[in-house]
Structure formats: C-alpha cells, structure tokens
C-alpha cells in the first residue's frame, strides 16, 4: 500500500523549479525553439508522433522540448493531450498506392518499375562523426554537400572517395537510373503512376499472397477505446505494433531473424512519402481531401506456404508508421508476419510468436509507468516484509541445534 508524504509540497515545488532550470540549460546559450526541433530533429519528432498515436509535428516537438528530449516522456505528454481532443469523424482508408514518394526501395528487384528512389537516407553514409557540423553554418554545409554529391551521383564510374563497396555499388546503380529517380538527395515526389506497388505483378501471378480482408471483414477495433483482449485479430495487432516502442519491436523482429521463429524475410518494398487523407461528409455523400500526412510503409516477404487448395506462394508481413520511420516499419512487418503463425498452422515455439508477450509489453508509456512507480513510497509494504523476514530468521535460529 502507499502512504501520503507529509510536508512534501514545498519539496515538490522546488523539484519543479529545478526541472525548469535543467530544461533551460545554460542561460548564456540561445533557448531551443519548437520550430528548430520540428525541422532539425524530424526523425525523433516522427517517432514521438507514431508512439503517441497523434499526427501533429508541432505538438510532438513541443512535447520533446518539455520532456528535455526524453522520447517516452514526450509520448506520454502527447497521449495525454490526445485524450482531450474531440472526434468529429472517420477518414476513408488511406491509399498508399497513391503516395507521393520521397523514398522507395526494394531488395528483391534489380529493375523496379519506376526505379529505386533512394531519397534522404543514412544507408550509404560512413558512420563517422562530421565535426564540420559543430562549427560550420548550415547554409555552407548544404551548398557544399549538394554540389559535391550531385557531381558524384551523376558520375556512375566515379564513386565518392573512401566509399565502401556497398555504397559505391549503390551510388553507381542510382546514377544509372537517375532519369527515373531524379535527385536522391531531395524530395522527389515521384509520379505514382510510374511507380506502382512493387509486389503487384507477383501478386497477379499468384507468387505472393494477396492482401485480402480478414474472414467476415470485421470492423477494425480501436485499441485506444476498447481494452485489448487476447487473442487479437490482425487489425488490432497492427495498431498495437504501430504505436509500440520502436526498440521493443526492433528487438522482437531481430529475435525472429536470429532463429526464435521460422522466418526468412526479404524487403519486398519500402516506400515513404505523403498520402492524402479523405473524409465523406454526410451532407455531401462523396469523399473530399482534407489534408495529407507523411507515412512509411513496408511490405516484407517471407517463406512460402501452400495447401491442397492453394499453390505455394510467398507470405508477407506489413508495417505502417507516421513520418519517416523506416526501421520501425521494417521491424513491425517482421513481427506482424511472425504473429500470423496460427494462420499458417506453424508451431508456436518462441516468445515473439505469442501475442500476449509480444504486444502487451510493447507500450512504452505503460511499461515506464509500471517500472517508475517503484520510486513511489512503499514504506508499509517493505516494513511488513522486513518484519516477516526477521521472524523467519528468528525461528530458524531457535530451531538450530545448540
């Protein structure tokens, strides 16, 4: 049980003042602005939006500033604010096939219709600290890097000096398809008609399972309103994975690759960009576009299965997250496929295949609360156990032979 702490109001107020001072940091330095966090820490902002299940870049950046950069605390703040928002309608299902692409890659096709769009990525960079970022102005860096990279990208036979073989090959391949991919360092917004879903042809040929609704096509549940109950259908599982802690999902996906579930994945397609959001107002009766959001989508191919009624075909896992969340989307797709073990009559032998274990422990707000509540007063509970321990030791001493 918990007991009230008497006389602690002044101490708590002082702790809040100290927190404000710690958040501000050195007063000689310029205070960081929400707009700076939004624009220059975009990947972190996207992660907070995804795990906070609220798409608002400004609010996510504000939460990060308030939380001193603690992503989980920022997610908590964003979810708390989310509970105060009214719900005025439900959007139409998002059509990611019409995504205005900024990035689109596939590891299973050499010649991809519409070309590979590398976009802005760390994939081909060397993991070395760039000390120029510590003192050079952003404008100078951008001007230098853009001109240098553009020349290197367009020279297929002249990869950047010091580039790894993987990076050199990737840059050469990119230069060879420059006409289709435009500029890999910028937002390309590729034509969706020229870049259809990469797996569409394989699905049409029956080599990859089609994306079909669940049996009976039930209405997707809302895990933020209805408490999760296991076993969960795939729609609910995907919701939980989409807002689960990225590190947790990444660890589960990694465990499946290491042998804790029978998987042999291929990245069929990873695409990121802007998708239109549409609603159907009652007074109109047809869909209208009310805005757009940035998403990252992953289709992960896995081992093929078949039956007496269905010829062998690749199965797949799916991942979709807010913003630029490629690592999370890939890990989510891995775990999604593993959690479909019952659909394919696969043996469930690993923790990652068990819904309750994989999903219930992925909510970082709940996990953080449960762990951090141990800092609260537990005097009475501990005192009772300490009293019991002393009695047991006393009884042991009395029973000991003299």
Secondary structure, DSSP 8 states (H G I E B T S, - for coil): -----TT-HHHHHHHHHHHHHHHH--TTS----HHHHHHHSHHHHHHHHHHHT---HHHHHHHHHHTTT-HHHHHHHHHHHHTTS----------GGG-EEEEEE-SS-SS-TT--B--S-STTS-----GGGGTS-HHHHHHHHHHHHHHHHH-TT---TT--HHHHHHHHHHHHTHHHH--TTS---B-TTTS--TTHHHHHTTSB------TT------TTTS---SS--HHHHHHHHHTS-HHHHHHHHHHIIIIIS----EEEEEEEEEEEEEEE-TTT-SEEEEEEEEEEEEEEEEEEE--SSS--EEEEEEEEEESS-HHHHHHHHHHHHHTTGGGGT----SGGG-HHHHHHT--HHHHHHHHHGGGS--HHHHHHHHHHHHHHHHHHHHHS--
